[in-house]
Amino acid sequence: MYLDRIEKVRKNLAVFNADGMLVADGDNLKYLTGFLGGTGDGLLLIGTSEKKAALITDARYEEELRTSLPEGIDLLITRDYYGVAMLAAKRFKINNLGFEDTLPFKIFDVLDENFEGQDENSDIVPIPELVEWLRQVKSENELDALRHSTEVAVKAYEELLTKVEVGMTERQVANLLDFIIKGLGATSASFETIVASGYRGALPHGEATDKKLAEGELVTIDFGYFVDGYTSDITRTFALGAVDDGVKKAYQVVQQANQKAIQKIKAGVSAGDVDQAAREVIDQAEYGKYYTHATGHGVGLAIHEGPVVSTQAEERLEAGMLLTIEPGIYIPGAFGIRIEDDVIVTKNGVENLTSELTTDLISIDR
């Protein structure tokens, strides 16, 4: 599996006039090798002419990698990651070395000064988001992991709703969700859980505070947790007691926007058209100025992956992509509403991983 992924990288390097690549991003390292260290804990050097690859890290990971690193990837243990990488690049006969365009300038400077290719025309070459692009379409094993991750998240949210009550703080709700979902097998959150109640719901990224939940408010909860290395990303908005008709109307608009976007999805459709399907519903209801973000994004090893589902997006969807669909309305000083589902793109539509969680407005009276 990992060697196949590395080979896909090799096959795409010629597009960038490179015959080797240095990978430093932690999620990309995990995708290509299974290495569980983060960004800054190692490097992967991929050569083309010699068909070789080497993982460069330090002694903290040596014992684990001696048994877990796929055969066909050399393990180089050192504290001087980039010095050893330059030596290995010579051994791999790399002439034009590609690097991720997210590499810090300080490290770019090190490469620029120290890389020596096979001739005087050798160079280092930026390669924008090649591995990230490969990660967009998931294998069946990855999709199974994402199904499991989302299943755990759905169960956790359902249990949370049986315990939430007026008077709890947003932070208490977030901590309770953390306790529940980790008890079901999740390892860690992929982002700080959003619990935004009442007027704070108008903050799309309103992380939990000590504000208390009050009767008559909407509460938006947006959370994602890793299970088996892959994350979920779910948002639901519910009411505490009764809310007025204007709030209910806005909720129905968001619900319809979510449904229309999901109905638009299938392989071959542009991500921009999916965004437009949601945005048209909200615009027609005259809430357009209160919809302030893209409709969705990819999810996998990281909480935010490609493709982005936005107005400007031209990328065509492919079967095996996993997308969030998360339209929202945010009325400053009043309330906010967001509904987010996780869906797998298929040839003729979607597999909705969060369909067990109703998108109808739930009211909690306690």
C-alpha positions in Angstrom: 0.0 0.0 0.0 2.6 2.6 1.0 5.0 1.6 -1.8 2.2 2.0 -4.2 1.5 5.5 -2.9 5.2 6.4 -3.2 5.2 5.1 -6.7 2.3 7.5 -7.5 4.5 10.4 -6.3 7.4 9.2 -8.5 5.2 9.1 -11.6 4.0 12.7 -11.1 7.4 14.3 -10.4 8.3 14.7 -14.1 5.4 17.3 -14.3 7.5 19.5 -12.0 10.8 18.7 -13.7 12.0 16.9 -10.6 13.6 13.5 -10.2 13.3 13.3 -6.5 11.2 14.7 -3.6 11.7 15.6 0.0 8.5 15.2 2.1 8.4 16.8 5.6 4.7 17.3 6.4 3.5 15.0 9.1 0.2 13.9 7.5 2.0 13.3 4.2 4.6 11.2 5.9 1.9 9.1 7.6 0.1 8.7 4.2 3.3 7.6 2.4 5.0 5.5 5.1 2.7 4.9 8.1 5.1 7.0 10.2 3.3 8.4 13.2 5.6 11.3 14.1 4.4 14.8 13.3 5.8 17.6 11.2 9.4 18.1 12.3 10.0 14.6 13.4 11.3 13.1 10.2 11.7 13.4 6.4 11.0 11.1 3.5 13.3 11.2 0.5 12.0 9.7 -2.7 14.2 9.1 -5.7 13.1 8.2 -9.2 16.2 7.0 -11.1 17.2 4.6 -8.4 13.6 3.8 -7.4 14.6 4.3 -3.7 13.1 5.9 -0.7 14.5 6.6 2.8 12.8 7.7 6.0 15.1 10.0 8.0 14.3 10.4 11.7 16.0 10.2 15.1 16.4 7.5 17.7 13.1 8.2 19.4 11.4 6.3 16.6 14.0 3.7 15.8 12.7 0.7 17.7 9.1 1.1 16.4 10.2 1.7 12.8 12.5 -1.3 12.7 9.4 -3.5 12.8 6.7 -1.3 11.2 8.4 0.5 8.3 7.4 -1.1 5.0 10.1 -3.1 3.3 11.5 -1.1 0.5 11.9 2.1 2.5 15.4 2.6 4.0 15.6 3.8 7.6 18.2 6.4 8.4 18.6 7.4 12.1 20.3 10.8 12.8 19.8 14.1 14.5 20.9 15.9 11.3 17.8 15.3 9.2 18.7 17.7 6.4 22.4 16.9 6.3 21.7 13.2 5.9 18.9 13.9 3.4 21.5 15.8 1.2 23.9 12.8 1.3 21.1 10.4 0.5 20.0 12.6 -2.4 23.5 12.1 -3.9 23.3 8.4 -3.4 19.9 8.4 -5.1 21.4 10.4 -8.0 18.8 13.1 -7.6 19.5 16.1 -9.9 16.4 18.3 -9.3 15.0 17.9 -5.8 11.3 18.7 -5.2 10.1 20.0 -1.9 6.6 20.8 -0.5 5.6 24.4 -0.9 4.7 24.5 2.7 8.3 24.1 3.8 9.4 27.0 6.1 11.8 29.5 4.5 14.5 28.7 7.0 14.5 25.1 5.8 14.3 26.1 2.1 17.4 28.2 2.7 19.2 25.1 4.1 18.3 23.1 1.0 19.2 25.9 -1.4 22.7 26.1 0.2 23.4 22.5 0.6 21.8 20.5 -2.2 24.2 19.4 -4.9 22.8 17.5 -7.8 24.5 15.6 -10.6 25.4 18.6 -12.7 25.7 22.4 -12.6 22.1 22.8 -13.7 20.7 20.9 -10.7 18.2 22.8 -8.5 15.5 22.5 -5.8 12.0 22.7 -7.2 8.7 23.6 -5.3 6.0 21.0 -5.7 2.7 22.4 -4.6 0.3 19.9 -2.9 1.2 16.8 -4.9 0.8 14.4 -2.0 -2.3 16.3 -0.7 -3.8 15.9 -4.2 -3.2 12.1 -4.1 -4.8 12.0 -0.6 -8.1 13.4 -1.9 -9.4 10.2 -3.3 -9.5 7.6 -0.6 -8.8 3.8 -0.9 -11.5 1.4 0.4 -9.4 0.8 3.5 -9.4 4.6 4.2 -13.1 4.9 3.5 -13.7 2.1 6.0 -11.7 3.9 8.6 -13.7 7.1 7.9 -16.9 5.2 8.2 -15.8 3.9 11.6 -14.6 7.3 12.8 -17.9 8.9 11.8 -20.0 6.1 13.4 -18.2 6.8 16.7 -18.9 10.5 16.4 -22.6 9.9 15.7 -22.9 7.7 18.7 -21.1 10.2 20.9 -23.4 13.1 19.8 -26.5 11.1 20.3 -25.4 10.3 23.9 -24.4 13.9 24.5 -27.9 15.1 23.7 -29.3 12.9 26.5 -27.2 14.8 29.0 -27.1 18.4 27.9 -29.3 20.8 29.9 -29.9 24.5 30.6 -27.3 26.0 32.9 -24.3 24.0 31.7 -21.5 26.0 30.3 -20.3 25.6 26.7 -17.0 24.3 28.1 -18.8 21.7 30.2 -20.6 20.5 27.1 -17.4 20.3 25.1 -15.6 18.4 27.9 -18.5 16.0 28.3 -18.4 15.3 24.6 -14.7 14.7 24.8 -15.2 12.2 27.7 -18.0 10.3 25.8 -16.3 10.0 22.5 -13.0 8.9 23.9 -14.9 6.2 25.8 -16.1 5.0 22.5 -12.6 4.7 21.0 -11.6 8.1 19.7 -8.0 9.2 20.5 -8.0 13.0 20.2 -9.8 15.9 18.7 -8.8 17.1 15.3 -9.7 20.7 16.2 -10.9 22.6 19.3 -14.6 21.6 19.7 -17.0 24.5 18.9 -19.9 24.9 21.3 -21.6 28.2 20.4 -24.9 29.1 22.2 -27.3 32.0 21.7 -25.6 35.1 20.3 -22.3 33.3 20.2 -23.7 31.0 17.5 -23.0 33.9 15.0 -19.3 33.1 15.4 -18.6 30.3 12.9 -15.5 29.2 14.8 -16.9 30.0 18.3 -14.9 27.7 20.6 -16.5 26.8 23.9 -16.4 29.3 26.7 -17.8 29.6 30.2 -21.1 31.1 28.9 -24.0 29.2 30.3 -26.7 27.6 28.0 -30.0 29.4 28.4 -33.6 28.6 27.7 -34.8 29.7 24.3 -31.3 29.6 22.7 -29.9 27.7 19.7 -26.7 25.7 20.4 -24.3 24.8 17.6 -21.8 22.0 18.2 -19.0 21.4 15.6 -16.6 18.6 16.4 -14.2 16.1 14.9 -12.2 13.3 16.5 -9.6 10.8 15.3 -10.4 7.1 15.2 -7.9 4.7 13.5 -6.0 7.8 12.4 -8.9 9.3 10.4 -11.1 12.1 11.6 -14.8 12.9 11.5 -16.2 16.4 11.2 -19.9 16.9 12.2 -22.0 20.0 13.1 -25.5 20.1 14.4 -27.6 22.9 15.8 -30.4 22.3 18.4 -32.7 24.4 20.5 -33.1 24.7 24.3 -36.8 24.9 24.7 -39.0 27.0 22.3 -37.6 29.4 19.7 -39.5 31.9 17.6 -40.8 31.4 14.1 -38.0 33.6 12.6 -35.4 31.3 14.0 -37.3 28.2 12.8 -37.5 29.7 9.3 -33.7 30.4 9.1 -33.1 26.8 10.3 -35.3 25.4 7.6 -33.3 27.4 5.0 -30.0 26.0 6.2 -31.5 22.5 6.2 -32.7 22.9 2.7 -29.3 24.3 1.6 -27.6 21.3 3.1 -30.0 18.9 1.3 -29.7 20.6 -2.1 -25.9 20.6 -2.0 -25.8 16.9 -1.1 -28.3 16.1 -3.9 -26.0 17.9 -6.4 -23.0 15.7 -5.6 -21.8 12.9 -7.8 -18.5 12.1 -9.7 -17.9 14.6 -12.4 -19.7 17.5 -10.9 -17.6 20.6 -10.0 -17.1 21.5 -6.4 -18.1 25.0 -7.3 -21.5 23.8 -8.5 -22.1 22.0 -5.2 -21.3 25.2 -3.3 -23.7 27.1 -5.7 -26.5 24.7 -5.0 -26.4 25.5 -1.3 -25.8 29.2 -1.8 -28.8 29.7 -4.1 -31.1 28.4 -1.4 -29.7 30.8 1.2 -29.6 33.7 -1.3 -33.2 33.2 -2.4 -34.3 33.3 1.2 -32.5 36.7 1.5 -29.9 35.4 4.0 -27.1 35.5 1.6 -25.0 38.1 3.4 -25.1 36.0 6.5 -23.5 33.0 4.8 -19.9 33.8 5.2 -17.8 30.7 4.4 -17.4 27.9 1.9 -19.8 25.0 1.8 -17.4 22.3 2.6 -14.0 20.6 2.2 -12.3 17.2 2.2 -11.6 15.2 5.3 -9.2 12.3 6.0 -5.9 12.2 7.9 -6.4 15.9 8.5 -9.5 17.9 9.3 -9.1 20.1 6.2 -8.1 18.4 3.0 -8.9 19.0 -0.6 -11.1 19.6 -2.5 -12.5 22.8 -1.2 -16.2 23.2 -1.9 -16.4 26.9 -2.6 -17.8 29.5 -5.1 -14.5 29.6 -7.0 -13.7 25.9 -7.0 -13.4 24.4 -10.5 -12.1 20.9 -9.5 -14.3 18.0 -10.6 -15.4 15.6 -7.9 -14.2 12.0 -8.1 -15.6 8.8 -6.6 -13.9 8.1 -3.3 -13.6 11.7 -2.1 -15.0 12.4 1.3 -16.6 15.8 1.7 -18.2 17.9 4.4 -21.3 19.8 3.4 -21.8 22.6 6.0 -23.9 25.6 5.0 -24.8 28.1 7.7 -26.5 31.4 8.6 -25.0 33.7 11.2 -27.0 36.7 12.4 -24.6 38.9 14.5 -25.7 39.5 18.0 -28.6 37.0 17.7 -27.9 33.4 16.7 -26.2 31.1 14.3 -27.1 27.8 12.5 -24.9 25.3 10.8 -25.6 21.7 9.6 -22.7 19.6 8.5 -22.7 16.1 7.1 -19.9 13.9 5.9 -20.5 12.3 2.6 -18.5 9.9 0.3 -18.7 10.8 -3.4 -19.9 7.9 -5.6 -20.4 7.5 -9.3 -24.1 8.4 -9.1 -24.4 10.4 -5.8 -23.2 10.0 -2.3 -23.0 7.7 0.7 -24.0 9.9 3.6 -22.1 8.8 6.7 -24.0 11.1 9.0 -27.5 10.3 7.8 -28.4 8.7 11.2 -28.3 12.1 12.8 -31.5 13.9 11.9 -31.1 17.4 10.4 -34.5 18.4 11.8 -34.5 21.0 14.6 -34.4 19.2 17.9 -35.6 20.9 21.0 -34.3 19.9 24.4 -36.5 20.7 27.4 -34.5 20.2 30.7 
